[in-house]
């Protein structure tokens, strides 16, 4: 067992208090670039009409592309053997 702490990053909360409105993808990518272990995303199939926090959620249709991009970024940052 490792003594290392796991760092989880909630991309939505990081997005709400910035002077410029960053996209969830930009904020999540910054977290991965900084080396977080996990990214927490709020997703809804119809984010614009979600009962709460809808405008701050990622549309379900956009999830696959974002996960592929975050995975690509993580692999690019991993030490190469």
C-alpha atoms as one frame of an Amber mdcrd trajectory, in Angstrom:
protein
   0.000   0.000   0.000   1.279   3.442  -0.924   1.419   6.369   1.495   0.672
   8.699  -1.403  -2.550  10.695  -1.257  -4.988  10.412  -4.125  -5.952  13.777
  -5.608  -9.474  14.055  -7.022 -10.456  17.134  -8.976 -14.028  18.401  -9.272
 -14.000  20.279 -12.585 -17.371  21.966 -12.026 -16.382  23.684  -8.778 -13.150
  24.925 -10.291 -15.203  26.525 -13.043 -17.588  28.676 -11.020 -15.308  31.349
  -9.541 -13.109  32.378 -12.409 -13.082  35.830 -14.017 -13.359  34.183 -17.449
 -15.823  31.396 -18.112 -13.669  28.362 -18.852 -15.284  25.280 -20.335 -15.497
  22.124 -18.259 -13.102  20.536 -20.753 -10.512  23.276 -20.258 -10.726  23.025
 -16.484 -10.594  19.209 -16.497  -7.603  19.288 -18.879  -5.795  21.675 -16.546
  -6.387  19.256 -13.681  -5.020  16.314 -15.663  -2.070  18.441 -16.754  -1.374
  19.209 -13.095  -1.286  15.493 -12.329  -4.581  14.753 -10.581  -5.540  11.114
 -10.122  -9.228  11.509 -10.928 -11.574  14.072 -12.453 -15.137  14.368 -11.158
 -17.590  15.601 -13.800 -21.274  16.392 -13.531 -23.018  15.059 -16.638 -26.630
  15.204 -17.813 -28.258  13.979 -21.004 -30.016  17.335 -21.412 -27.859  19.719
 -19.371 -29.699  22.840 -20.531 -32.898  21.496 -18.960 -31.516  19.740 -15.878
 -33.447  20.499 -12.667 -30.345  21.970 -10.984 -26.877  23.083 -12.047 -27.719
  22.330 -15.688 -25.705  25.136 -17.281 -22.644  23.948 -15.367 -22.961  20.314
 -16.438 -21.339  18.546 -19.336 -23.757  17.215 -21.937 -23.776  13.411 -21.994
 -23.197  13.513 -25.764 -19.873  15.337 -25.132 -18.580  12.955 -22.453 -16.877
  10.418 -24.745 -14.846  13.032 -26.601 -13.738  14.690 -23.361 -12.714  11.378
 -21.781 -10.700  10.489 -24.894  -8.948  13.876 -24.772  -8.190  13.595 -21.048
  -6.840  10.061 -21.544  -4.667  11.235 -24.445  -3.320  14.092 -22.339  -2.617
  11.816 -19.369  -0.718   9.333 -21.569   1.315  12.149 -23.125   2.376  13.285
 -19.649   3.306   9.836 -18.299   7.016   9.028 -18.134   8.066   6.985 -21.156
   9.910   3.679 -20.487
